[in-house]
Amino acid sequence: MNLTERLHLYFQLARLHRPIGILLLFWPTLWGLWIASAGHPNWLIVGIFTLGTVLMRSAGCVINDYADRDIDKHVKRTKDRPITSGKVSTREALLLAAGLSIIAFLLILPLNRLTLLLSIPAIFLAASYPFTKRFFAIPQAYLGIAFGFGIPMAFAATLGDVPAVAWVLLLANVFWAIAYDTEYAMVDRDDDIHLGIHSSALFFGKYDVIAVMACYGITLTLLAVAGLMAGLGLAFFAGLIVAEGITFYHYGLIKERSREKCFAAFLHNNWFGAAVFVGIALDYVMR
């Protein structure tokens, strides 16, 4: 196998050909950066967090495939992934994940001490999440913390402090992650039952659709609270109304529990995150 083919396998392993995970990690980080800076972010910090988001999500995907290497071979959708298929060794995967994490850590060295300290739990969360589906009833909640930890780090990098509004935003992200990853889990429900893996879709059972919509509702409520705490105005709340409309569109997709439509709803969450961010950014621009 030549170098180009090997790099292509690493590209697939890091899931760079499927950017939805990067976007779901990126939008909450942008929420935090814009609110922390009152709409005037330091572009060096934005650049560091943008590249760090890509690197840490990629490292998380590699660790996920390493953790699930004996599970993925039993699932049609995942049996051809690089580790499971034997095209990439477990040693290569661990070295790749470590390399990506080290580069991400080096990126934040120019930032303040608090940001560096917060990077330690951030790396732990990203590395440990793939294993939580074995013993947590709702691993999606853990995912929400891992995917949202860029929020307190963004405040720390910008302000040197993590105020209460940052933790409200993080909590909002937890419920958002439960909502969108339950939609994703509804796609794999039968496989998860067969393999004995925990997921929110199994935990909520026949109330899965109601639970998804309730989590969206809690997310929007917490975002509204965060907006009030940050002194945001009409443009922000208009963004929340757009995001609310998106959740009702998702309801139309998932109500019949079709695999294809549930997956489409999951992918569409990019627009939810974008709507919230546009509302935040416009609110500061209009001042």
Long-range contacts (C-beta under 8 A, 24 or more apart in sequence): 1-87, 9-82, 9-87, 9-88, 10-82, 10-88, 10-96, 12-81, 12-82, 13-61, 13-62, 13-65, 13-81, 13-82, 13-83, 13-88, 13-93, 13-96, 14-58, 14-59, 14-61, 14-62, 14-96, 14-100, 15-57, 15-58, 15-61, 16-54, 16-58, 20-266, 20-267, 20-269, 20-270, 21-57, 21-60, 21-61, 22-53, 22-54, 22-57, 23-270, 23-273, 24-147, 24-177, 24-180, 24-269, 24-270, 24-273, 25-53, 25-56, 25-57, 25-147, 25-150, 26-50, 26-53, 26-273, 27-270, 27-273, 27-274, 27-276, 27-277, 28-147, 28-148, 28-150, 28-151, 28-169, 28-170, 28-173, 28-176, 28-273, 29-53, 29-150, 29-151, 29-153, 29-154, 30-277, 31-151, 31-169, 31-276, 31-277, 31-280, 32-150, 32-151, 32-152, 32-153, 32-154, 32-155, 32-166, 32-169, 33-154, 33-158, 34-277, 34-280, 34-281, 34-284, 35-155, 35-165, 35-169, 35-226, 35-230, 35-232, 35-280, 36-154, 36-155, 36-157, 36-158, 36-159, 36-166, 37-158, 38-284, 39-280, 39-281, 39-283, 39-284, 39-285, 39-287, 40-284, 41-158, 42-158, 44-110, 45-111, 45-154, 45-157, 45-158, 48-107, 48-108, 48-110, 48-111, 48-157, 49-150, 49-153, 49-154, 49-157, 51-104, 51-107, 52-104, 52-107, 52-108, 52-150, 53-150, 55-100, 55-101, 55-103, 55-104, 55-107, 56-100, 56-101, 56-104, 56-122, 56-123, 56-126, 58-100, 59-96, 59-97, 59-100, 59-101, 59-104, 59-126, 59-127, 60-126, 60-127, 60-129, 60-130, 60-146, 62-93, 62-96, 62-97, 62-100, 63-93, 63-97, 63-126, 63-127, 63-130, 64-129, 64-130, 65-93, 66-90, 66-93, 66-94, 66-97, 66-130, 67-130, 67-131, 68-130, 71-195, 71-197, 74-191, 74-194, 74-195, 75-188, 75-191, 75-195, 77-188, 77-191, 97-127, 101-126, 101-127, 108-157, 111-156, 111-157, 112-156, 112-157, 112-160, 114-156, 114-160, 114-161, 114-162, 115-153, 115-156, 115-157, 118-149, 118-152, 118-153, 118-156, 118-162, 119-153, 121-149, 122-146, 122-149, 122-150, 122-153, 125-149, 133-197, 133-198, 133-199, 134-197, 134-198, 135-198, 136-198, 137-198, 137-200, 137-203, 138-178, 138-198, 138-199, 138-200, 138-203, 139-198, 139-199, 139-200, 140-177, 140-178, 140-181, 140-182, 140-185, 140-199, 140-200, 141-174, 141-177, 141-178, 141-200, 143-177, 143-181, 144-173, 144-174, 144-175, 144-176, 144-177, 144-178, 144-181, 145-170, 145-174, 147-173, 147-177, 148-173, 148-174, 148-177, 164-229, 165-226, 165-229, 165-230, 168-222, 168-225, 168-226, 168-229, 169-222, 169-223, 169-226, 171-222, 172-218, 172-219, 172-222, 172-223, 172-226, 173-219, 175-215, 175-216, 175-218, 175-219, 175-222, 176-215, 176-216, 176-219, 176-269, 176-272, 176-273, 178-211, 178-215, 179-212, 179-213, 179-215, 179-216, 179-219, 179-247, 179-269, 180-265, 180-266, 180-269, 180-272, 181-266, 182-208, 182-211, 182-212, 182-215, 183-212, 183-250, 183-254, 183-262, 183-263, 183-265, 183-266, 183-269, 184-262, 184-263, 184-266, 186-254, 186-257, 186-259, 186-262, 187-259, 187-262, 187-263, 187-266, 208-257, 209-251, 209-254, 209-255, 209-257, 212-250, 212-251, 212-254, 213-247, 213-251, 216-244, 216-247, 216-250, 217-247, 220-244, 220-247, 223-276, 227-280, 232-279, 232-280, 232-283, 233-283, 233-286, 234-283, 235-279, 235-282, 235-283, 235-285, 235-286, 236-279, 236-280, 236-282, 236-283, 237-279, 238-279, 238-282, 239-275, 239-276, 239-277, 239-278, 239-279, 239-280, 239-282, 239-283, 240-275, 240-276, 240-279, 242-275, 242-278, 242-279, 243-272, 243-275, 243-276, 243-279, 246-271, 246-272, 246-275, 247-272
